[in-house]
Amino acid sequence: MAVGRRPRYAALYTMSQMPLFASDREIVLVNDARGRIDYTPGLVRPEIAHAWFADLREAVPWRTQRRMMYDREVDVPRLQAHFRLDDPDADVPEAIRGAAGKVVIATGVPFNSVGLNFYRDGRDSVAPHSDHLDEIVPGFPIALLSLGATRRMAIRAKEPPRRTLHADLAPGSLLVMSYETQLHYTHGIPKTREPMDGRISLAFRVKPAREREDEASFYR
Ligand SMILES: O=C(O)CCC(=O)C(=O)O
């Protein structure tokens, strides 16, 4: 795993998308022709991350989703929710407003959408996938803020050299994946047999203006 400091965001974003500053805590997991993935532990202080987790677990209208697996319908193994951040009429929990403010300042990216995933225990997961690029404004990254229990993310290259990275996503941490990485890598949170408390992830994206909340798709 390549580790570096002070990422050069100019390589990722156009001038108008550059952040105001780069954190010196960032760890560069991937930085090559296939994109860039940065991990920042402790973007949010532990007590704040804990409070946001507790608030969101109670306040969010969590939804179960169903999907087809082979010839039968099964539950998506986690709870989900979605909020637009650019809709002044949207009833967005304070914890999400606070988290979005922190992530926008840290990245310099005008995220306007957040998808929430609630992993109730180690049996909940998300299968390896890439984000649907037709649902993201081209060029913008995806940022994942973690709250609650630490879960391990597997990041796999789709083509040779087929390396796999594992990142333990601690509460209060931020993982930023460039747009290009969605072409070349999958990411997922595997199930675990270890006893595991709940985890909530906030997946920030820049979506086209017209998308409505009920059009938000989900990943398995
Ligand atoms: O929970 C995570 O950190 C990953 C979420 C994810 O991959 C997604 O929402 O597409």
The ligand as an SDF file (V2000), in Angstrom:
LIG
                    3D

 10  9  0  0  0  0  0  0  0  0999 V2000
  -20.3130    1.8050    3.5020 O   0  0  0  0  0  0  0  0  0  0  0  0
  -19.3910    2.1530    2.7760 C   0  0  0  0  0  0  0  0  0  0  0  0
  -18.3870    2.6950    3.2100 O   0  0  0  0  0  0  0  0  0  0  0  0
  -19.4910    1.8870    1.2960 C   0  0  0  0  0  0  0  0  0  0  0  0
  -20.7790    2.3860    0.7310 C   0  0  0  0  0  0  0  0  0  0  0  0
  -20.8310    2.2330   -0.7640 C   0  0  0  0  0  0  0  0  0  0  0  0
  -20.0280    1.5900   -1.3670 O   0  0  0  0  0  0  0  0  0  0  0  0
  -21.9010    2.8820   -1.5130 C   0  0  0  0  0  0  0  0  0  0  0  0
  -22.7770    3.5300   -0.9050 O   0  0  0  0  0  0  0  0  0  0  0  0
  -21.8850    2.7820   -2.7470 O   0  0  0  0  0  0  0  0  0  0  0  0
  1  2  2  0
  2  3  1  0
  2  4  1  0
  4  5  1  0
  5  6  1  0
  6  7  2  0
  6  8  1  0
  8  9  2  0
  8 10  1  0
M  END
$$$$
